[in-house]
Structures are given as structure tokens and as C-alpha cells.
């Protein structure tokens, strides 16, 4: 929570904050091609109760995450004992390879699905009708949280098939299949009604490459669990399938030597296989097997597979000590990775998003409501200014207040200045549209734009001997923000619309020659 408390909304959060109405039918809309019914409803409830703050969402996400790890412990514990279960789950709790999951409120969908899925598998072990009914309900909840529930439907089907294999009539399997058929039907109804409208990444190329992707993802999960991912330099090269292949062969060899395959292994293997196969089929750039968001489920599923493989093994204290040393190393590496990734990637990303929203908050009176502003580094993810301002008017602003801006990192303050040039917008106008309204000042332009003056009027008449570039500053250090150019030899009108902040602008000129700066007002 210490790290999460520094995180605002960013990236996919805006899809639930801005582009969903309060009606349940909007909650059913897919996010990309994923089901996010419960996260969408939870986001809207949080906004209605607490306003434009992600902190309550982070609290819920952490609660779901801890619940999922506690349930993982309960699933593993009877298979390999307390010491190994504790060591494995301790690494999951601080899995720096999965920083995106651990610090982002949006990833509550994963946690809800894993918690619901694991809870259902534990209930199915009880083999009672009441437990089966509860398991079905948890699987429905898991489905409504995210598509990560689908592997757990496969796991439940395997567990019920094994449970009904011995000592029951052939029809018992069909009688019990409702436990996973009902949640599968919920997903099917959602897909037919809403999910099919989303773009699909399914392709022949993904199908052909899927075995390579699945093996690579499975193997990389071991890198995440052991901390070796910090040394790996992962890529989409086919060679990354080799660790997964070796891990699969090793597990197969252990099962062969033990001459037994525990049902828990088959359940876990079905879940892991379904997860990585579906992930490979839906691959697009940004969904690489080593992507941070896949490491939490990948590591959970690998622990489940290993627990099923070594079911009944109770190593002596020397082996437990050795495994503990590996776990301690992995835990240390993952904690360092968690802090580093947060400071170097996720906090700056969230701060840049908050800077964008601050620019819209400040320029709300004049910004073009159809303006699209980027919230991703590649510019592909954008937020509509008018849609954001509508939500901000209802729930409060997502940006910094003017009193908070001085404490924001310098690069974000400079980004804010650049964005305000776009969102206000600051622009040139014909000189004839303005007339002087006060005392003029003369500023010497130079290549470094080292001289600046404070601007107190929203309208300026600029008269330069030669063409110069306008550089502005406000919240950032100095005057570094480009703001058009002034042609030489004739006056030019310049407009800096008033906004919701009191901090004045500073203006400087890059070039040579004298520039006369006159306050002005609109003619007529």
C-alpha cells in the first residue's frame, strides 16, 4: 500500500473511469476483448462514494491479492506441507516480476479471478452438494472479474472428471458438470451479447506459434519465481521455449520416477496449459510472455503444478533449508525489482497521466472538447477531453491542484507547460484583432532564450526585428516550452487564454534582435 498510495489513475483505468456510464449494461462492455463486469461496477461504485481517487480501489485490490495468496497456500499446503507452501507464497507476495499487477488498481480483475478460482477448487475437494454449489458461485464471480477465470473452469472440469472417475455411475460426471458449465454459460452469454464486438487477436500466425509461446511463458514463470528474470533479457526469440521445454521434461521425469500422477497435478497442469495457450492465441505486441502482467498468474500456476508434481514429498530440514535459501534470494531480488520497476516505470507513468489530466483541469474553460490527449508513451492510448471533463465535473478532478504542482517532479511540470500550450490553446492571431492596452517592454532575443519576462495579459502584440521562436515557461524550470514563432518586420497577435490557475506565464525568445512585447485587448 505504501507504493500504491503514490499511484493515480493511468492507462486502462481511464476505460473504466471515463468511458463507462453508471448503467449495468455499460459494465458489460468488453475491455479490449476481455470481460470486466465486476471491476467496471466496482470502479463506478468507488467514484460515486469516494470521488476521483483510486485509493479505495487499491485497498480492494490488495485485499483480493492477499486473499488469493492465502487460498493458494491452502491449496498447496496439503500437497507439500507447510514449509514449502510458506516459502512459495512468500515469493508471490512480493513478486517484483509482476510489479504491474502488484501496484495497479486495474489488475484487481486478475486477483478476483484467481481468488474465486482457487476458492472453487478448494470447495470441490469437499465433495458435497453444498460445496459444489458454492464453488459454482465462486466460478461465476471469477468469470465476472476477468477472462483469467477461463483456466479455472478448465481446472474445475478436470477435478470433477477425476472425482467422478472411480466409484460412481457413468452419468455422475454429467450430473456434476453444472459446476463449471453454469459459469461457462455466463461467459458465453456475455460474449454473444457484448464480447464479440471487440477486436480479436486470433490469427493463423498466432495458432502456429502458440506452442512456442506457451512453452516460453511456462519457462519464464520459473525465472520470475527464482528471481533469475533480472538476468534474463527476455525476448520473443524461439530459443526462449527451451527453458519451458526443459522444465516440462523435468516434471515429466519426476512423475515417471515416482510412478504416480496426483489429481492435483492434472488440475494445475490443465489450468497452466489453458492460460498459456489462450495467451498465445491472443498475442499482439504488448502481450509478450515476459510482460509483467502475466507473471503473477504464471507464477501461481507454476507453484500449483510443482505442488502437484511433488505431492506427498516431505523433504528433511537440509533440503528445506536449501530451498529456503533459494526462496530468500528470489524474495530479495523480487523486492528490489518491485521497488525499481515502481520508481522507474509505473510511478512515472502514473505521474505523466496525472499531468495530462491536470492540463485538462486547468484549461477546462477553453479546451476543445473533441481534443484527444495521449496517456501512453507510444501515443496509442488517448483520452477525450470532453469525456474526461464530464466525469471530473461529477466526481472531482484527477489532476494535481495548483498548490500541489510545485512538489511535482520537474519533468512533469515541464510536460504540463507543453500540454497547456496544446489544451488552452496558446496561439497566434492577426495583429488587427488586437490593440495595445498598456506599457510595452522590449526583450533581447538570443540563441539560448536566456532572458524572459512575466506575462500578465492574456493578449499580446509582439513586434520583432527578425523571426524568432517563442519559448514559454510557467510551472517548469526556465522557459523551455515551444510556443510558435514570431515573424520579423510586422506585429503579431498572441493569445494565452486565462485558465484555472493563478501562476503567470513567462515568455522568452530564441533568435537574435529586439522583440517588443505589448499587453493588448481584443479590438472592438
Beta strands, then each sheet from edge to edge (+ up, - down):
strand 1: 372-374
strand 2: 382-384
strand 3: 427-429
strand 4: 434-445
strand 5: 452-455
strand 6: 459-464
strand 7: 468-473
strand 8: 481-486
strand 9: 492-495
strand 10: 505-510
strand 11: 513-522
sheet 1: 1+ 2-
sheet 2: 3+ 9- 6+ 11- 4+
sheet 3: 5+ 10- 7+ 8-
end
